[in-house]
Amino acid sequence: MLTFFQAIVLGVLQGVTELFPVSSLGHSVILPQLLGWTGVVAAQSASESYFLAFLVGLHVATALALLVFYRATWARIAHGLIASVRTRGIETPDQRLGWLLVVATIPAGLVGLLLEHTLRVVFANPLAAAGFLLVNGLILLFGEWIRRRAEVRRVVATHATTAAGHRRLDTLGLREAGAIGAAQVFALLPGISRSGITMVAGLARGLDHEDSARFSFLLATPIILAAGIYKLPDLLGPNGDGVRIQVLAGSVAAGLAAYLSVRFLTRYFTSRTLTPFAVYCVVVGILAIVRFA
């Protein structure tokens, strides 16, 4: 059964790695195996277990932390969407951002609804997570490489830019938003980071790191919150029996860690890149493959 210590450790791990581009799911598979938490490892790969109830709390807490941090932005987006529906047009940056998020949420939402549980159970083993973590590092390196390519510079040249010469977030097209949202689908694999792969997709369309991260964090909020709410019966049903207090402790830890993480990352990406996270994923992925092979 899940202990309070395990719940808090996994909660902090979720809150940090969900937003840092290093994969929360991958770390939640690898770390318990390294620490010898056999009960947690077995619960992750079971089709029905207390771990499903635990995930509900972690997801909801992480999403709430993002909502609190971006509360002013979400208020403007909600107001903009309502106004856009009334006028049947898109007239302001907030209205456009709202529709971009709506379109980008659809692909991952649909695929996650159909396959999230299956993929989590099938790939919930440390060797698979280590392999995907290595791939995640290579994806981040690819993002840093492609943003410097002439093709991306040509995309930037055809749109309004920021003072630093990068494409403005509100110039994204709906199809581009859909493609960025579709990239989230790969984050259903343990080791592939949701924030990392959507940031790479944003960089490939000419956004800078700051706007790519902002769009990624805003995009993650409804997906994570919906996942938690959808699985609420697992917490309220038999899977939650005996662990609800531990879930609460882990959720509080996850929420606090997520808030501090997004606060740090929004500042970090104003001037820095994905490269340190890419190197981390490659190194840890290789070491974990050697350890679990």
Secondary structure, DSSP 8 states (H G I E B T S, - for coil): ---HHHHHHHHHHHHHHTTTTT-HHHHHHHHHHHHT-HHHHHHHHSSSSHHHHHHHHHHHHHHHHHHHHTHHHHHHHHHHHHHHHHHTS--SHHHHHHHHHHHHHHHHHHHHHHHHHHHHHHT-SHHHHHHHHHHHHHHHHHHHHHTTSHHHHHHHHTS-B-TTS-B-GGG--HHHHHHHHHHGGGGGSTT--HHHHHHHHHHHTT--HHHHHHHHHHHHHHHHHHHHHHTHHHHHSGGGTTTHHHHHHHHHHHHHHHHHHHHHHHHHTTT--SHHHHHHHHHHHHHHHHHH-
